[in-house]
Amino acid sequence: METTDPRPTSPTGADEAEFINVARSGDAGRFALLTERYRRELLVHCYRMLASYEDAQDLTQETFLRAWAKRESFQGRASLRTWLYRIATNACLDFLEKRRDRTPVPIELQGAGGTGTEVLYLQPWPDSQPEDPHERAVAKETVELAFIIAVQHMPARQRAVLILRDVLGWPAQQTADTLELTLASANSALQRARATMRDHLPDGRLDWSAPSKHGLSPEERRLVSAYVRAHETLDIDGLTALLRSDLRFAMPPDPGVWVGREETVQGWIDGGFGGGDYTDWKCRTTTANGQPAVAMYLRRPGSPTYEPFAMDVLRLEDGLVAEIITFGSAVFEWFGLPPHLEPS
C-alpha cells in the first residue's frame, strides 16, 4: 500500500515554512519550484480518480492554479503534500459533478451474449516516463487497468474515499474532513466502495491489493515476444494459441466488448487483419499501467515507412493473454514512441 503523509497534522517542516513565506510574498517562481516536485504523484492521483490521462493532466494543472489562488489559506497545520492532495481530490470531484458522461455505460457483450459495462473514456497510463522519487507509487497495482476500471463503477465520493484510505493510507477522520463527510458516512462509503471493487475485479482476483512486482517475469516476456512475432508474421493460429478461451477485448472510446478467443480473432480478420492493406506490421513493446503493451505500426502499400496504428495493453494470466484493451495511435506520444518506423 502506498502511504503519503497519513498524519492529519504534522509539525511545520522546511517545505511548509517556505510555502508560508511564498504565500506572504506572492513569489510565483518560488511557488512553482516548491510545488512542482509533487506534480507526478498528483497526476497519478487524478488519473486514478478519472481514468483519463488527458483529464488527469488538466486537473493536475487546475490543482496548482487553485493552490496558488488559495496559498494564503495554508497555515502549516498539515503537510504541504496533504494540502495539495486535498485540493486535487476536490478538483476531481468538481469535474466529475459537471461531467455526467464520466461513468461506465451499459454494452452488449459480443460473442458471449448478455450485457455488461464499459469505460469509454479510459486511457492508458504511460509507465515509460522518466523516473522520479515517487515513481514507485506509480508502479503499484493501483494503476492496473483492472483497478482503474473497477474504481469507475462507484460514485465519485466513494471513489475518493477508497483512494484516500486504501491507496494513500489516510486516516479515517482526515479523509472525512477532506470530503466534508461525517466519520460514519466516510466509513460507510469505504465499505460500499470495497464491495464494488470485489464485484468488478477480474474473475479469480479476491482483492485488488495484489503483491507489487517490478517488471515482467521471463515467462511473461516470452509470451509478449510470441504475441509480437505472431502479429508481425500474420500467424493467426499462433496468435490464437496465446489467448485464453474467455479473452476479453475492447477498444475505447469505441463501444463494444468482445468475449471469447475465437470470436475476437474472427472479428480482427473480418476487420481486415492479415489481408488487403493490413499485412505489413512492425511492433514495439513498452509498458502501460504496469502491464505489458505492444505498439503496432502499419506500412500500407506504397508507403515508405511504418506509421502508428494502435497500442494493445495486455493482461496476462496463467501464461496466456486474458484481456486486450486497444487504444488509438494518439497515445504513442505519451509513451515517447517514435512517430514512425523505417523498414529494416
C-alpha positions in Angstrom: 0.0 0.0 0.0 1.3 3.4 -0.9 1.5 5.8 2.0 1.5 9.5 1.5 1.8 11.5 4.7 -1.1 10.0 6.5 -1.0 12.2 9.6 -3.9 14.7 9.9 -1.5 17.2 11.3 2.3 17.5 11.3 4.9 19.9 12.6 5.7 22.6 10.2 8.7 21.4 8.2 11.0 23.3 5.8 8.7 22.9 2.8 5.8 24.1 4.8 7.6 27.1 6.3 8.9 28.1 2.9 5.5 27.8 1.4 4.0 30.1 4.0 6.8 32.6 3.1 5.9 32.2 -0.5 2.2 32.8 0.2 3.1 36.0 2.0 5.5 37.3 -0.7 3.4 36.2 -3.7 6.5 34.9 -5.4 5.1 32.8 -8.3 8.5 31.5 -9.3 9.3 30.1 -5.8 5.7 28.7 -5.6 6.3 26.8 -8.9 9.7 25.4 -7.7 8.2 24.3 -4.4 5.1 22.6 -5.7 6.4 21.1 -9.0 8.0 18.2 -7.1 4.5 16.9 -6.4 3.3 17.0 -10.0 3.9 13.4 -10.8 2.2 11.9 -7.8 -0.7 14.3 -8.1 -1.1 13.4 -11.7 -1.4 9.7 -10.9 -3.9 10.5 -8.1 -6.0 12.4 -10.6 -5.6 9.6 -13.1 -6.9 7.1 -10.5 -9.9 9.3 -9.9 -10.7 10.0 -13.6 -9.3 7.0 -15.7 -8.3 9.5 -18.4 -4.6 10.6 -18.8 -5.7 13.8 -20.6 -8.2 14.7 -17.9 -5.7 14.0 -15.2 -3.2 16.4 -16.8 -5.9 19.1 -16.9 -6.9 18.5 -13.3 -3.3 18.5 -12.1 -2.8 21.9 -13.6 -6.1 23.0 -12.1 -4.8 21.8 -8.7 -1.8 24.1 -9.0 -4.0 27.0 -10.1 -6.3 26.5 -7.1 -3.3 26.1 -4.8 -1.9 29.5 -6.0 -5.3 31.1 -5.5 -5.6 29.7 -2.0 -2.0 29.9 -1.0 -2.7 32.4 1.9 -5.1 29.9 3.5 -2.2 27.4 4.1 -1.3 27.5 7.8 1.0 24.5 8.0 -1.3 22.5 10.3 -1.0 19.7 7.7 1.9 19.0 5.4 2.1 20.7 2.0 1.6 17.4 0.3 -1.6 16.6 2.2 -2.9 20.1 1.4 -2.2 19.6 -2.3 -3.9 16.2 -2.3 -7.0 17.8 -0.7 -7.1 20.4 -3.5 -6.6 17.8 -6.2 -9.3 15.5 -4.8 -11.8 18.2 -4.7 -10.9 19.5 -8.1 -11.6 16.0 -9.5 -14.9 15.8 -7.6 -16.0 19.1 -9.1 -15.0 17.9 -12.6 -17.0 14.7 -12.1 -20.0 16.6 -10.9 -20.1 18.5 -14.1 -19.2 15.7 -16.5 -22.0 13.2 -16.3 -20.5 11.3 -19.2 -17.7 10.1 -16.9 -19.5 7.0 -15.8 -19.4 3.4 -17.3 -22.1 2.7 -19.9 -24.0 -0.5 -20.5 -23.0 -2.5 -23.5 -23.7 -5.8 -25.1 -21.0 -8.5 -24.7 -20.2 -9.6 -28.2 -19.7 -13.3 -28.5 -20.8 -14.2 -25.0 -24.2 -12.8 -25.1 -25.7 -10.7 -22.2 -24.7 -7.2 -21.2 -22.0 -5.6 -19.2 -20.5 -2.1 -18.7 -17.6 -0.3 -20.4 -15.5 2.8 -19.5 -15.4 4.5 -22.9 -13.2 7.4 -21.6 -10.5 5.0 -20.4 -6.9 6.0 -21.4 -3.6 4.2 -20.7 -1.1 5.4 -18.1 2.4 5.8 -19.6 4.9 4.0 -17.4 7.8 4.9 -19.7 8.2 8.5 -18.3 11.5 9.3 -16.5 11.9 8.0 -13.0 11.3 10.4 -10.1 11.3 9.9 -6.3 7.6 8.9 -6.4 7.7 6.5 -9.3 7.5 3.5 -7.0 4.0 4.6 -6.1 3.0 4.8 -9.8 4.3 1.3 -10.5 2.0 -0.3 -7.9 -1.1 -2.4 -8.8 -3.3 0.6 -8.2 -2.7 1.9 -11.7 -3.5 -1.5 -13.3 -6.4 -1.1 -15.8 -8.4 -3.7 -13.8 -8.2 -1.4 -10.7 -8.8 1.8 -12.7 -11.9 0.3 -14.4 -13.3 -1.1 -11.2 -13.0 2.3 -9.4 -15.1 3.9 -12.1 -18.1 1.9 -11.1 -18.6 3.7 -7.8 -19.9 7.2 -7.1 -17.3 9.9 -7.1 -17.1 10.4 -3.3 -16.9 6.6 -2.7 -14.1 6.6 -5.3 -12.3 9.4 -3.4 -12.7 7.6 0.0 -11.3 4.4 -1.3 -8.3 6.0 -2.9 -7.5 8.2 0.1 -7.9 5.4 2.6 -6.7 2.3 0.8 -4.2 3.7 -1.6 -2.8 6.7 0.1 -3.2 5.4 3.6 -5.0 8.4 5.1 -6.7 8.1 8.5 -10.5 7.9 8.5 -11.0 11.3 10.2 -8.7 13.1 7.8 -10.5 11.6 4.8 -13.9 12.6 6.2 -12.7 16.1 6.8 -11.3 16.4 3.3 -14.5 15.3 1.7 -16.8 17.2 4.2 -18.3 13.9 5.4 -19.1 12.7 8.8 -16.8 9.9 10.1 -19.7 7.4 10.0 -20.5 8.4 6.4 -16.9 8.1 5.3 -16.6 4.7 6.8 -19.8 3.5 5.3 -18.7 4.8 1.9 -15.4 2.9 2.2 -17.2 -0.4 2.9 -19.5 0.1 -0.1 -16.5 1.0 -2.3 -14.6 -2.1 -1.3 -17.7 -4.2 -2.1 -17.9 -2.6 -5.6 -14.2 -3.3 -6.1 -14.7 -7.0 -5.4 -17.7 -7.1 -7.8 -15.8 -5.6 -10.7 -12.4 -7.2 -10.5 -11.5 -9.9 -13.0 -12.5 -13.4 -12.1 -10.1 -15.1 -9.7 -8.9 -11.8 -8.1 -10.1 -11.9 -4.5 -8.8 -8.4 -3.7 -7.4 -5.5 -5.7 -4.3 -5.3 -3.5 -2.0 -7.8 -5.2 1.7 -8.0 -4.3 3.7 -5.4 -6.2 6.3 -6.7 -8.7 8.8 -4.9 -10.8 8.9 -5.8 -14.5 7.8 -9.0 -16.3 8.9 -12.5 -15.4 10.9 -14.4 -18.1 7.8 -16.4 -18.9 5.7 -13.2 -19.4 8.4 -11.7 -21.6 8.4 -14.8 -23.8 4.6 -14.6 -24.0 4.8 -10.9 -25.1 7.5 -11.7 -27.6 5.4 -14.5 -29.1 2.5 -12.1 -29.3 4.6 -9.6 -31.2 6.0 -12.3 -33.5 2.6 -13.7 -34.3 1.3 -10.2 -35.3 4.3 -9.4 -37.5 4.2 -12.7 -39.3 0.4 -12.8 -39.6 0.4 -16.2 -37.7 -3.3 -16.3 -36.9 -3.1 -19.8 -35.4 -0.1 -18.9 -33.3 -1.8 -15.7 -32.1 -4.9 -17.6 -31.2 -3.0 -20.1 -29.2 -1.6 -17.3 -27.0 -5.1 -16.2 -25.9 -7.3 -17.5 -23.1 -10.6 -19.1 -24.3 -12.5 -16.4 -22.3 -10.4 -13.5 -23.7 -12.0 -10.0 -23.3 -11.2 -7.4 -25.9 -12.2 -3.7 -26.1 -11.2 -0.6 -28.0 -12.2 2.6 -26.0 -13.6 5.1 -26.9 -15.2 2.9 -29.5 -18.1 1.0 -27.8 -18.2 -2.8 -27.6 -16.6 -5.6 -25.6 -15.8 -8.9 -27.3 -15.7 -12.0 -25.1 -14.1 -15.3 -26.4 -10.9 -16.1 -28.2 -12.3 -17.4 -31.5 -15.0 -14.6 -31.6 -12.4 -11.9 -31.1 -9.8 -13.3 -33.6 -12.6 -13.7 -36.2 -13.5 -10.1 -35.6 -10.0 -9.0 -36.3 -9.9 -11.0 -39.5 -13.3 -9.6 -40.5 -11.9 -6.1 -39.9 -9.1 -6.7 -42.3 -6.2 -8.0 -40.2 -3.9 -10.2 -42.4 -5.4 -9.1 -45.7 -5.5 -6.1 -48.1 -3.7 -3.1 -46.6 -3.2 -4.8 -43.2 -0.4 -7.2 -43.8 2.9 -5.3 -43.2 3.3 -4.8 -39.4 6.1 -3.9 -37.0 5.7 -3.7 -33.2 7.5 -2.1 -30.3 7.0 -3.2 -26.7 6.5 -0.9 -23.7 4.5 -0.9 -20.5 1.3 0.9 -19.6 -0.4 0.8 -16.2 2.3 -1.6 -15.0 1.2 -4.0 -17.8 2.9 -5.1 -21.0 1.9 -3.1 -24.0 2.5 -3.6 -27.7 2.6 -0.6 -30.0 1.8 -1.6 -33.5 2.9 0.2 -36.7 1.4 -0.5 -40.1 3.0 0.1 -43.5 0.4 0.4 -46.2 1.2 -0.4 -49.8 3.2 2.4 -51.4 4.2 4.0 -48.0 8.0 4.2 -47.3 7.5 4.0 -43.5 5.5 2.2 -40.8 3.0 4.6 -39.3 1.5 4.4 -35.8 -1.7 2.3 -35.8 -2.7 1.2 -32.3 -1.5 0.1 -28.9 -2.6 -3.2 -27.2 -2.4 -3.2 -23.4 -2.3 -6.8 -22.2 -3.4 -8.5 -19.0 -1.6 -11.8 -18.6 -3.0 -14.7 -16.6 -1.8 -18.3 -16.2 0.6 -18.0 -19.1 -1.9 -16.6 -21.6 -3.4 -13.3 -22.6 -6.6 -12.8 -20.6 -7.5 -9.3 -21.8 -6.6 -6.9 -24.5 -7.6 -3.2 -24.4 -6.6 -1.4 -27.6 -6.0 2.4 -27.7 -5.6 4.6 -30.8 -2.2 5.8 -32.0 -2.7 9.2 -30.4 -1.4 7.7 -27.2 2.0 6.9 -28.7 3.4 10.4 -28.0 2.7 10.0 -24.2 5.0 6.9 -24.2 7.8 8.6 -26.1 7.4 6.2 -29.0 8.8 7.1 -32.4 6.4 8.8 -34.9 7.2 6.2 -37.5 9.5 3.3 -38.1 11.8 2.7 -41.1 11.9 -0.6 -42.9 14.7 -2.8 -41.6 
